[in-house]
């Protein structure tokens, strides 16, 4: 039951923009909701979509489970010679990337426009 009600706390959608796939997450990415994001990223990479922007600008909480989803996606994308960029606008989410050192592996951007402009 807890897992089902927690699923409402994350909305994941995708769209095409500037030749890339933008994956938008809204809400919290935690142990209960991270599988939704993982499922979408896995589906995209399995379909050969490996030029991704993950928009976390409207995510206000990200735990280690969410980070591991992004690391798995980064590995799949790199194996396919693709690219993964992440958009982060909330300071406490950005801090998680800095503390873990993932900001050195995954390019972080302040907006989707910035991520697409590179």
C-alpha positions as a printed NumPy array, in Angstrom:
array([[  0.   ,   0.   ,   0.   ],
       [  2.693,   2.483,   0.937],
       [  4.391,   2.034,  -2.43 ],
       [  1.185,   2.651,  -4.359],
       [  0.396,   5.913,  -2.594],
       [  4.016,   7.04 ,  -2.879],
       [  3.855,   6.636,  -6.667],
       [  1.678,   9.739,  -6.805],
       [  4.699,  11.725,  -5.602],
       [  6.519,  11.377,  -8.946],
       [  5.348,  12.124, -12.455],
       [  7.611,  11.098, -15.347],
       [  7.042,  12.162, -18.948],
       [  9.113,  12.416, -22.107],
       [  9.237,  14.698, -25.109],
       [ 11.45 ,  15.309, -28.113],
       [ 13.307,  18.612, -28.221],
       [ 16.207,  19.707, -30.43 ],
       [ 16.861,  16.128, -31.509],
       [ 17.168,  14.855, -27.955],
       [ 14.784,  13.077, -25.61 ],
       [ 13.895,  15.149, -22.55 ],
       [ 12.74 ,  13.067, -19.592],
       [ 10.859,  15.26 , -17.118],
       [ 10.488,  14.166, -13.505],
       [  8.229,  16.115, -11.156],
       [  8.029,  15.39 ,  -7.437],
       [ 10.317,  13.26 ,  -5.295],
       [ 12.746,  10.596,  -6.492],
       [ 13.178,   8.158,  -3.634],
       [ 13.194,   4.442,  -2.877],
       [  9.461,   4.219,  -3.667],
       [  9.339,   6.349,  -6.83 ],
       [ 12.774,   5.816,  -8.398],
       [ 11.599,   2.624, -10.187],
       [  9.287,   4.788, -12.327],
       [ 12.224,   6.888, -13.534],
       [ 14.374,   3.786, -13.945],
       [ 11.685,   2.105, -16.036],
       [ 11.406,   5.071, -18.399],
       [ 15.175,   5.517, -18.791],
       [ 15.631,   1.762, -19.328],
       [ 12.851,   1.717, -21.926],
       [ 14.384,   4.624, -23.824],
       [ 17.899,   3.199, -23.888],
       [ 16.569,  -0.247, -24.883],
       [ 14.866,   1.506, -27.825],
       [ 18.205,   3.038, -28.828],
       [ 17.369,   6.489, -27.466],
       [ 20.696,   7.404, -25.894],
       [ 20.836,  11.191, -26.267],
       [ 18.985,  12.146, -23.102],
       [ 18.308,  15.159, -20.932],
       [ 16.838,  14.291, -17.539],
       [ 14.978,  17.33 , -16.258],
       [ 14.969,  17.262, -12.463],
       [ 14.242,  20.993, -12.158],
       [ 10.911,  20.235, -10.459],
       [ 12.266,  17.47 ,  -8.235],
       [ 12.526,  18.658,  -4.653],
       [ 14.008,  15.484,  -3.154],
       [ 16.476,  12.949,  -4.535],
       [ 17.903,  10.09 ,  -2.488],
       [ 20.61 ,   7.515,  -3.151],
       [ 18.144,   5.272,  -4.981],
       [ 17.452,   8.094,  -7.446],
       [ 21.165,   8.666,  -7.884],
       [ 21.736,   4.986,  -8.618],
       [ 19.033,   5.138, -11.32 ],
       [ 20.909,   8.009, -12.978],
       [ 24.252,   6.205, -12.688],
       [ 22.756,   3.085, -14.327],
       [ 21.321,   5.244, -17.112],
       [ 24.672,   6.989, -17.562],
       [ 26.405,   3.616, -17.928],
       [ 23.899,   2.421, -20.564],
       [ 24.095,   5.7  , -22.463],
       [ 27.897,   5.752, -22.468],
       [ 28.074,   2.127, -23.621],
       [ 25.989,   3.196, -26.637],
       [ 28.193,   6.289, -27.166],
       [ 25.28 ,   8.53 , -26.229],
       [ 24.953,  11.462, -23.905],
       [ 23.169,  12.11 , -20.607],
       [ 22.707,  15.598, -19.173],
       [ 20.757,  16.474, -16.037],
       [ 18.884,  19.667, -15.227],
       [ 18.844,  20.608, -11.54 ],
       [ 17.253,  23.764, -10.143],
       [ 16.742,  22.915,  -6.453],
       [ 19.85 ,  23.532,  -4.354],
       [ 19.367,  20.55 ,  -2.037],
       [ 19.188,  18.247,  -5.086],
       [ 22.297,  19.841,  -6.61 ],
       [ 24.061,  19.357,  -3.279],
       [ 23.46 ,  15.593,  -3.451],
       [ 25.309,  15.514,  -6.792],
       [ 28.198,  17.577,  -5.388],
       [ 28.544,  15.578,  -2.151],
       [ 28.689,  12.287,  -4.051],
       [ 30.965,  13.651,  -6.775],
       [ 28.449,  12.773,  -9.481],
       [ 28.569,  16.36 , -10.704],
       [ 32.003,  15.392, -12.064],
       [ 30.532,  12.503, -14.093],
       [ 27.146,  13.86 , -15.17 ],
       [ 26.913,  17.335, -16.704],
       [ 24.499,  19.439, -14.635],
       [ 22.566,  22.375, -16.074],
       [ 20.312,  25.082, -14.666],
       [ 17.674,  24.689, -17.416],
       [ 16.659,  22.438, -20.281],
       [ 17.635,  25.226, -22.69 ],
       [ 21.16 ,  25.203, -21.233],
       [ 21.363,  21.402, -21.54 ],
       [ 20.209,  21.507, -25.164],
       [ 22.515,  24.403, -26.047],
       [ 25.71 ,  22.452, -25.572]])
